Amino acid sequence: MPGVGQQVLGGQLGVAADVGGVRNGPVPGAIAGDSVGSMRAARLYGTADLRVGEEPAPEAGAGQSLVRVTAVGICGSDLHWYSEGGIGDAKIARPLVPGHEGAGEIADGPRRGERVAIDPAISCGRCRACRDGYRNLCYNIVFSGHGETDGMLREFMAWPSHLLHPLPDSVSDAGGAMLEPLGVALWALDLGHVPFGGSVTVAGAGPIGLLLIQLLRAAGVARIVTAEPLAHRRAAAAQWGADEVVTPRDDISGYRADVAFELAGNDNAVRIALESVRPGGRVVLGGIPDSDTTTFRASLARRKGLTIAMVRRMNEVYPRAIGLAARGVVALDPLVSSRTPLTDAAQAFAAAQRRAGLKAIITP
């Protein structure tokens, strides 16, 4: 019987790439042989070409568990894959299942029936970055829905068991999916070294920006100014803790924040962050630009003597994120603006591309 990522090709067994212990989906053009079960999956074939179809359900290998996926968030990085056929220097090489913000229920083994959040990053544990404690910077990282590794927009996935974090009853499936963006916001906060009682600028009030605002308020920040072009996101920023909300056209160069966070992925947001922070301050860049290039005035950063930190996903923060959500320190479900079945995934991506709403959740 074909296993995960294996298809019958003209009487021979076609095997998709096995990366980091995770086998991937169909070889393009392959014909699936007999299987114990099938599932629906959404695959991205090219720019704005997301198709839902039936394919063999995966089987868990050694050290893995089979997960029935229950909720998947659409991230800004997913939208890069959708609208550009890639992200940064990574390009789509075969039909790819997107999705890296997810929750589900373990469907086999001793943990069967357990609700879990799915950590999307598989690090090698051996390289210099891993040994130094920076798992998110692993030289050999395998990441869900990126490159050759199929992601979470499918009904079932096999994933390393140690990356499946138990969800408390107080955290919903959608909330479990949002733990990944919460983790990114939490890691950005760690990189910001925000002083207690300090002042902060947040450029960009998408889901990660809104989660960061909540974290900043919980961390004892005295004043938060948020810049955001979309009216409904400005309203959300004010609702979730921003003291002042402005548009990118407003001049906040005199604000002199201790730390500025950029979470929009464009040069205008970077400019706002650099202009709004005080001399000797810190700027954390977390957005992913469309052009894979970030540009700013060197003289502005140099004369202020700024320290600039870059956000690369997140390090080991899932347990902290789960604890914050379980204690109600951060609200997750109210940021969910739409829930869409897997069959309508293409429409959900198109709506998210227009920046409609806040966080879009797909339910396989």
N, C-alpha and C positions, 0 to 999 in steps of 0.2 A: 504494500500500500504506500503511495507517495506520502512523504512527510511534509513538514512545513517548507514552503517555497519550492516543492518538487512537482514537476508536471511531466506527463507522458508525451514525448515528441517522436512521432513516427515509430512507436514501439520501443523507443529508448527513453530513459528517465532524464528529463531536463531539470537541472538543479540551479536555483538562483543563488546569488552570492551569500556566503555565510560570514557575517561581519561581527566580530566581538561577541560570538556566541549567539547571535540573533540571526536566524534565517529569515530571508526576505521573501516577497511575494512572487507572483507569476512571472516567468520568463515571457517577454512579449511574443505573442504568436503561439504560445504553448496551448495544448489541449489538455484539460484536466482529466486525469484518470479517475477510477472509482475512489471514493473517499467515504469515511465514516459520516462526515457531515460537511455542510457548506455554510458559507456566511456571506453577508453583504459587506462590501468595502468600497470606499470612495478612493479613486486613483486619479492623480493629476498626470495627464498625458502631455501637456504643454501649456502655454500661456492661456489662462482662463478656460482650460479644457479639463474640467473635473467630472468624471463619470462614475456612477454607482453601478456595480455589477456583482454577480455571484462568483465566488471562487472557493477553493477548498479551505476549510477551517484549519488553523495551525494546530500543531501538537507541541506540548512542552518538552524541551530537552532537559538534559542534566542541569540541575541548579535553577530551573525555570518553573514558573507556574503558568497555567492557562488562565487568562483573565477575560471575563465577559465585560466588555467596555460599556459603561452606562452614561458617561458624560465627557464631552471633549470641548474645550474652549478654542475659539479661533483667535490666534495671536497675530500681532502685526508682522512677525517674521513669516507666518503662514501666508500672509497676504503678499509678501515679496515673492514667494514661490509661485503663488497663483497669478500675480499680475506680470511678473518678469521671467518666470521659468527658472528662477534661481534666487540666491541671496549672496551678496558679496561676490566672492570668487567661486562659489559652489553653484553648479548648474545641474539641471535635471538631466539624468542620463538614461532613465527608463521610467515607465509609468510608476509613480511613487504615491504611497498612501501618506498624506500629510497628517499632522496633529502631534503635539507634544504636551498639551495641557489636558490631563485626563484622570478619571477615576473609574473604578469598576468593582467587580466582585470576583473573587477567586473561584474558579470553576472546577478545580481538581485538587487532589492531594489532601494532606492533613489540615490545610487552612481553608478548605472548601467552604464557601458561603461568607467568608470574611470580606467586608467592604474595605477598599484600599484606595489610596492615592498612588499614582504611578509616577515615580521619578524617571524622567525621560533620558537621563544621561548615564551611560555606562563607561566608567573610566577603567583604565588598565591596572591601576594600583602599583605599577612598577616604574614608570618614568619619573624624571626629576620633579616635574610639577606635582604629581601624585604624592611622591615621597615628602615633598615640602609642605603638603597639606592643601594644595590647590587643585582639588579634583576637577573643578570646572575648567582648568587650563590644561588638562591631560593632553599629551602629545598624540595619543591614540584614541581620542574620544569617539564613541559611537553614540549618536543622538537620534531619538525617535523622530521620524518624519523629515530626516535630513540626509542628503546625499544618496547612499545606497540602502539606507535603513528605513523600512516601512514604519509608519507612525500609527496613530491611535484611531483614525477615522475608519473603523471597521468593528464588526460585532465581537470578534475575539482576537486576542493577541497573546503570544507567548513572550514572557519577559522575566528577567532575573528575579528570583523570589526576594532577595535582600533589598531590592529597590521598590518593593510594594509595601507602603507604609499603612498600618491600620488606621482607619478613620473612626473617630468617636461618633456616637449616635447624634451628637449635637451639630455635626458637620454634614450637610447634604451632599449628594453626588455632585451637583453643580459646584458647591463649595469646595469639594475635593479636587475638582478640575482647576479651580481658581487658586489652589495652593501653589501651583507653579508660578504664575505671575506674582503672587504674594511673596514667594521666595526670591524672585528677581528684585522686587522692591526692597525686601529686607536686606539682601546683599548690597544693593545700592546704598542703603542707609549705613551699613557697616563701613563701606568705602568712604562715606562722607565725613566720618569723624565729627558729627554734629555736636557742638557743645550744649550741655544742658542749659536751657533758658536762652538759647541762641536764636538767630533769625535765619530764614531759609527762603530761597526762591525755587519754585518748581515750574519749569517750562514744559508744558504738555500735560493735559488732564485726561488722557486716555485711561484705561483700566489700571495700568501699572502706576501712573501718576496719582490716581485717586487712592490706590492702596498705600502708596508712599505717604500721601497727605495724612491718612489715618495713623500710620506708624509714627510720623513726625509728631503728631499731636500727642500720641501715647508716650513718646520719648521725652516730653517736656519742653518742646520747642515753644518759644514765646510768640513768634510771629511768622506766618507763612503767607507769601505772596505767590499767586499762581497766574501764569500767562497761558492763554488758550484761545485759539481762533473761533471755535465752535460754541455757539450760545448754550446748547444743552449740556455741554461738558463744563462750561464755566459755571452753570447753575449747580451741577453735581459737585464741582470742587468746593463751592461755597457751602453746600449741604454737608460735606464730609470733613470740613475743618479748616479750609483756607480762610485767612482773615481778610485778605483783599484779593480780588480776581480782576485781571486786566486782559486786554487784547494784545496781540503782538505789536500793534501800532502804538500802544501807549509807552511812554518813556519811563522806565524804572531804573535808569542808570544811576540815580542817586540813592537807591535803596540801601546799598552796602550790606548785603546779607553776608553772614559768616560762611554759608555754603550754598551753592546753586546746583540744582539737578536738572539736566536736560534729558527729556524722555519723549521727544517728538521725532527725532531722526531727520532733522533738516537744519541747514546753516542758520536760518533765522532764529531758531530756538537756541542754538549754540551761542549766537550773538547776544541774545537776551540774557543767557546764563552768565556769560563773561562780563557783560556790562553791569549787571545787577549786583555782583559780588564785590566785597570790599577788597582793598589792597591786602595781600597776604592771605586771601581766602582760598577756598577749595571749590573746584568745579568737577562734578561727576557727570560724565557723558554716558547715557544709557540707550539713546535712540540708535536705530540702524538706518542709515541714509540709503535712498534709492540708488544713488550713483556709486556707492562704495567709497565715497570721498567726503571727508569733512573739512571745511575751510573756515578759518577765522583770522582776524587781524593779529599777527604775531606781536605787534607793538602793544596792543591792549593787554594781552596776557603777560607779556614780558615786563612792562612797566608796573603792572600790579603785582608782579612776583607770584602769580597764581600756581597752585598745585592742581594738576588735572589728572583725574582717575578715570579709567575706562571700565565699564561694566561688561563682563563676559558671563552671561547667564547667571548662575548662582553657585555658591559652594555648598557645604553641608548645612543646609538651613531647614530642611523639611520638618524635623522634629520641633524646631522653634516655631515654624509657621503653623503647624497643626495645633500646638499649644496656644498660640495667640488666637486662632480661630475658635478653638474649643472654649476658651475663657470669654469670648465675646469682645476681645480687645479690638478686633478688626471685623467689620461687616463684609461678608462676601456675597451672599445671595441678593442683597438689594442692588448690586452692580450688574446683575444679569438682566439684560434688556430683551433677550429673545431666546427661545428654545425651539429648535428645529429638528425634525426627524432626519436620519441619515439619507433617506431618499431625496430630500430637498437640500442636500449639502451645497450644491452649486448656487442655488438662490441665496443661501445664507452667506456664502463667500462674497457674492456680488453685493449684497447689502452691506456687509462689513467693509468692503472696499470703498464704499461711499461714506464710511465713517458714521453710518446711521446707528443710533443707540450707543450703548456702552460695551458690555461684554456679551458676545453671541455664543451660545452653547448649542452643540449638536448632540442629539441623543441617539446613538446607534441602536 
